[in-house]
Amino acid sequence: MNDQQHLGTGSRPPAVPDLPPRRPSRRRICLSLVGALVAAGCSAGPPPAPTIIAPINLPTATASPVQGKLLIAQNGNFSVFDLATLHATALTHFPSGSFAASPALSPDGKQVAYTFYVLPKDQNDLGGSDLMVMDADGGNARLVRAHPRPGTSFEEPCWSADGKSILATRRTTVYANGKYQGVQIDVVRVSLDGSAPVTVVANAQSPAVSPDGKFLAYLTVDQQGSPTKLWVGRADGTGARDILAGQKYTYVRAPHFAHDSGRIAFGAFGGPPAAPAKASREPDDQGPFRPAIAEAHGIPWEIWTVQPDGAGPRRLTHVQEDSPIPVWSPDDAWIAFAGEIGLYLVDQQGQRTLRLSTSTSGGGLAWL
């Protein structure tokens, strides 16, 4: 399939299938571990080391090498994490039963776009996430575009380079004759005046616009519904190509352009071989019973960067996090990222990785 067949406004890659397969639950993993230990205790000789995936046990930093503040999503609200004190302070106080996520800072640093979900009162209502904007200090929250019907949500917003519109994933649950058919996902553009969304790329998700306004990056999924390809094209969605083709990435997520538009940070599982990183970590003197096993989770993701043309892929971390979301510092010297195990910093060369906190932010983050 060539670029022209795949992309462009209104163009449609292969139809999006059902939702991605679920990760193994923590309970199932823990039960498997207990079973393995019990079986080992009934046999002669030392117990074998479990073969489950677990995050690398990084020490939590006592100080940050860089100043600044991160906006993180926690428990349905936003908090500001101060890198100077390594302390988070609540910024918003949304009503119970509502959940804010995916904060994205505007180009001028004055506004934050985000998604907002409210639990439906009717248990048969699928609900959906609205597209919202607030001031960077948490005030003046306002609706940009409501989800059009139950089962449709706006996700993963990012700003256009001129700050006049927001691009987002629109995810729609599809039914035919009352039967579930799957999910349709598209990258859409929504003007700040709340006018009807315009499809930029069909069957695509996770948009990221370069600050210079030249490029649009986004993801597409495989037949199992898992994100596997990172496309980069012109800002209008045309002329794109899979910049990671042939590089052995199994899954990719959350692309984010550096402020100089020269590199894209993203989370990934798989990828080309890389030399071991020089990240700080605690001594592993507890054998197979180290505490990290108790934190066993899904597949081990890492943070990578790549140039917009696909050149120079670089693995920055060796932390085995779960679905990390990266964001660049204002000077592009550092990348903050958050996953299920904690909040981290890594320098742009991948020479130093620090865990800032065991607080999690699976709902996304922004660098204020």
C-alpha positions in Angstrom: 0.0 0.0 0.0 1.5 3.3 -1.0 1.3 6.6 0.8 -1.4 8.0 -1.5 -3.6 5.0 -0.9 -3.3 5.2 2.8 -3.6 8.9 3.7 -5.2 12.2 3.2 -8.3 14.0 4.4 -11.1 11.5 4.3 -8.9 8.6 3.2 -9.4 5.3 5.0 -6.8 2.7 5.8 -8.1 -0.8 6.7 -11.1 -0.7 9.0 -10.4 -0.6 12.7 -11.3 -3.9 14.4 -12.5 -4.6 17.9 -10.9 -3.1 21.0 -7.3 -4.2 21.9 -6.9 -7.4 23.9 -6.9 -6.9 27.6 -3.6 -7.2 29.5 -3.3 -10.0 32.1 -4.7 -8.7 35.4 -2.4 -8.1 38.4 -4.5 -10.7 40.3 -3.9 -13.4 37.6 -0.2 -12.6 37.5 0.2 -12.7 41.3 -1.7 -16.0 41.5 0.6 -17.4 38.8 3.5 -16.3 40.9 2.1 -17.9 44.1 1.5 -21.1 42.2 5.1 -21.2 40.9 6.5 -20.6 44.4 4.3 -23.3 46.0 5.3 -25.8 43.3 9.0 -24.9 43.8 8.6 -25.5 47.5 7.4 -29.1 46.9 10.5 -30.0 44.8 14.1 -30.5 45.6 16.6 -27.8 45.0 16.3 -24.0 44.9 13.2 -22.5 43.4 13.5 -21.3 39.8 13.3 -17.6 39.1 9.9 -16.5 37.9 9.7 -15.6 34.3 7.1 -12.8 34.6 7.6 -9.3 33.4 8.3 -6.7 36.1 9.5 -3.1 36.1 13.2 -2.4 36.8 13.6 -1.3 40.4 14.9 2.3 40.1 15.6 4.3 43.2 13.3 7.3 43.8 15.2 10.5 43.3 15.9 12.8 46.3 16.3 15.8 44.0 15.5 16.7 40.4 18.3 17.8 38.0 15.9 20.2 36.3 13.4 22.8 37.6 9.8 23.2 36.4 6.3 21.8 37.0 4.4 18.9 35.5 0.6 18.8 35.2 -0.4 15.2 35.9 -3.8 13.4 35.9 -4.6 11.7 39.1 -7.8 10.2 40.4 -9.9 12.1 37.9 -8.4 15.5 38.7 -5.2 17.4 37.8 -2.3 18.0 40.1 0.8 20.1 39.7 4.0 18.2 40.4 6.8 20.6 41.4 10.2 19.3 40.2 12.0 21.4 42.8 10.2 19.8 45.8 9.1 16.5 44.2 5.7 17.2 45.7 2.2 17.2 44.0 -0.5 19.8 44.8 -4.1 19.4 43.7 -5.0 21.9 41.0 -8.6 21.0 40.2 -11.5 19.7 42.3 -14.0 18.2 39.8 -17.2 16.6 41.2 -17.2 13.0 42.2 -17.9 10.7 39.3 -16.1 12.8 36.8 -12.7 12.1 35.3 -10.3 14.5 33.6 -7.4 13.1 31.5 -4.9 13.8 28.7 -3.8 17.4 29.4 -2.1 19.2 26.5 -0.5 22.7 26.9 -1.3 25.3 24.3 1.6 26.8 22.2 1.5 30.0 24.2 1.4 28.1 27.5 -1.8 29.8 28.7 -4.4 27.1 28.2 -4.7 23.3 28.7 -6.9 21.1 26.5 -8.1 17.9 28.1 -10.9 15.3 28.0 -13.6 15.0 30.6 -15.8 12.0 31.3 -18.8 11.9 33.6 -20.3 8.6 34.8 -23.8 8.3 33.2 -26.7 8.1 35.6 -28.3 5.4 33.3 -26.3 2.2 33.5 -27.3 1.4 30.0 -25.7 4.6 28.7 -22.2 4.1 27.4 -21.3 7.7 28.1 -18.4 9.5 26.4 -15.6 12.0 26.9 -16.0 15.7 26.1 -13.3 18.0 24.8 -12.5 20.8 27.3 -10.2 23.7 27.8 -9.1 25.5 31.0 -6.6 28.1 31.9 -3.1 26.8 32.8 -3.8 27.8 36.5 -6.9 25.5 36.5 -9.5 28.2 36.2 -12.1 29.1 33.6 -12.9 25.5 32.5 -15.1 25.5 29.5 -16.5 23.0 27.0 -15.1 23.0 23.4 -17.1 20.0 22.0 -19.4 17.5 23.8 -19.4 13.9 22.7 -22.1 13.7 20.1 -23.8 10.5 21.4 -23.3 7.7 23.9 -20.3 5.5 23.0 -18.3 8.3 21.3 -15.4 9.9 23.1 -12.7 12.5 22.4 -9.3 11.4 23.5 -5.6 12.4 23.4 -6.0 16.1 22.4 -3.1 18.2 21.0 -3.0 21.8 19.8 -2.5 23.0 16.3 0.8 25.0 15.9 -1.1 28.3 15.7 -3.2 27.5 18.8 -6.5 28.1 17.0 -7.8 24.5 17.0 -7.3 21.1 18.7 -6.7 17.8 17.1 -7.9 14.7 18.9 -8.8 11.0 18.6 -12.5 10.5 18.1 -13.5 6.9 19.2 -16.9 5.7 18.3 -18.5 2.4 19.3 -20.3 0.9 16.3 -23.5 -1.1 16.5 -25.6 -2.5 13.7 -29.1 -3.8 14.4 -28.3 -3.7 18.1 -25.2 -5.8 17.8 -21.7 -4.6 18.6 -19.5 -4.3 15.5 -16.3 -2.8 16.8 -14.8 0.7 17.2 -14.2 3.4 14.6 -11.3 5.8 15.4 -10.4 8.9 13.5 -8.1 11.9 14.0 -10.3 15.0 13.9 -9.8 18.8 14.1 -12.0 20.8 16.4 -12.0 24.6 16.2 -12.1 26.5 19.5 -15.5 27.9 18.6 -16.9 24.4 19.0 -17.9 23.9 15.4 -18.3 20.4 14.0 -15.2 18.3 13.9 -13.4 17.7 10.6 -11.8 14.4 9.9 -8.1 14.8 9.2 -7.1 11.1 9.0 -9.6 8.3 9.1 -8.8 5.1 11.1 -6.0 6.8 13.0 -5.4 7.9 16.6 -3.0 9.7 19.0 -2.3 12.9 16.9 0.8 15.0 17.5 1.5 18.3 15.7 5.1 19.6 15.4 5.5 23.1 16.9 6.8 24.5 13.6 3.5 23.4 12.0 5.1 21.3 9.3 4.3 17.7 10.5 1.4 15.6 11.9 2.3 12.3 13.6 -0.3 9.7 14.5 -0.7 6.0 15.1 -2.6 3.2 13.3 -3.6 -0.2 14.6 -3.3 -3.8 13.6 -6.1 -6.3 13.1 -6.2 -6.9 16.9 -6.8 -3.2 17.5 -3.3 -2.6 19.0 -1.3 0.5 17.9 1.7 -0.7 15.9 2.6 2.0 13.4 3.8 5.6 13.7 3.0 7.8 10.7 4.4 11.2 9.9 3.1 13.4 7.1 2.2 17.0 6.3 0.1 19.0 8.8 -3.1 18.3 6.8 -2.5 14.5 7.1 -1.4 13.9 3.5 1.8 12.4 2.3 2.5 10.4 5.4 4.5 7.2 5.8 5.2 4.7 8.5 8.5 6.0 9.8 9.2 2.9 11.9 8.6 0.3 9.2 10.9 -2.7 9.4 12.3 -1.6 12.9 10.6 -4.5 14.8 8.4 -2.4 17.0 5.5 -4.5 18.4 3.5 -1.7 19.9 3.9 2.1 20.0 2.0 4.9 21.7 1.8 8.6 22.7 4.0 10.4 20.1 5.1 13.8 21.2 7.3 16.3 19.2 10.2 18.1 20.8 9.8 21.9 20.8 12.4 22.3 18.1 10.4 19.8 16.0 13.6 17.8 15.5 12.6 14.5 17.3 9.5 12.6 18.4 9.4 10.9 21.7 7.1 7.9 22.1 6.5 4.8 24.2 7.2 1.4 22.6 7.5 -2.3 23.1 10.1 -4.0 20.9 12.2 -2.1 18.4 15.8 -2.5 17.1 18.5 -3.7 19.5 20.1 -1.0 21.6 23.1 -0.8 23.9 22.3 -1.0 27.6 21.5 2.3 29.1 23.5 3.8 32.0 20.4 4.5 34.1 20.8 4.6 37.9 19.3 1.7 39.7 19.2 0.0 43.1 21.5 -3.0 43.7 19.6 -6.2 42.9 20.5 -8.3 45.9 17.2 -10.0 46.6 17.3 -12.6 43.8 13.9 -13.7 42.3 12.1 -12.3 45.4 12.9 -8.6 44.8 10.0 -6.3 45.5 9.6 -5.4 41.8 7.9 -8.8 41.2 5.0 -7.7 43.3 4.5 -4.9 40.8 4.3 -7.2 37.9 2.2 -5.7 35.1 1.7 -5.9 31.3 4.3 -5.9 28.6 7.5 -3.9 29.2 7.4 -0.5 27.4 10.3 1.9 27.0 10.8 5.5 25.9 12.3 6.1 22.4 12.9 9.1 20.2 13.2 9.3 16.4 13.5 12.0 13.8 10.4 12.9 11.8 11.8 11.2 8.7 12.4 8.0 10.6 16.1 8.4 11.0 18.1 7.9 14.2 15.7 5.8 16.4 17.1 5.9 19.9 16.0 3.9 23.0 16.3 6.1 26.0 15.2 3.9 28.9 15.4 0.4 30.3 12.7 0.6 32.9 10.1 -1.9 31.7 7.2 0.5 32.5 3.6 -0.1 31.6 2.2 2.1 28.8 4.4 5.2 29.5 3.4 8.6 28.2 6.3 11.1 27.4 6.5 14.9 27.3 9.5 17.1 26.5 10.9 19.8 28.8 10.8 23.4 27.4 14.4 23.2 26.4 14.2 19.6 25.0 17.0 18.5 27.3 14.7 16.1 29.3 11.7 14.0 28.8 9.3 13.4 31.7 7.1 10.3 31.4 4.5 8.6 33.5 3.2 5.0 33.7 1.6 2.6 36.1 4.6 2.4 38.4 5.7 6.0 38.7 6.8 9.3 37.3 10.2 9.6 35.7 12.8 11.9 34.0 15.2 10.8 31.3 17.7 13.0 29.5 17.5 13.3 25.7 20.5 11.0 25.2 19.3 8.3 27.5 22.3 8.5 29.8 20.3 9.2 33.0 17.0 8.0 34.2 15.4 9.0 37.5 12.2 7.9 39.1 10.7 11.1 40.6 7.8 9.6 42.4 5.8 6.4 42.9 2.7 8.4 42.2 1.2 7.3 38.9 -0.4 9.3 36.1 -1.9 6.9 33.6 -4.2 9.7 32.5 -1.4 11.7 30.9 0.8 14.7 31.7 2.0 18.0 30.4 5.1 20.1 31.2 4.0 23.6 32.3 
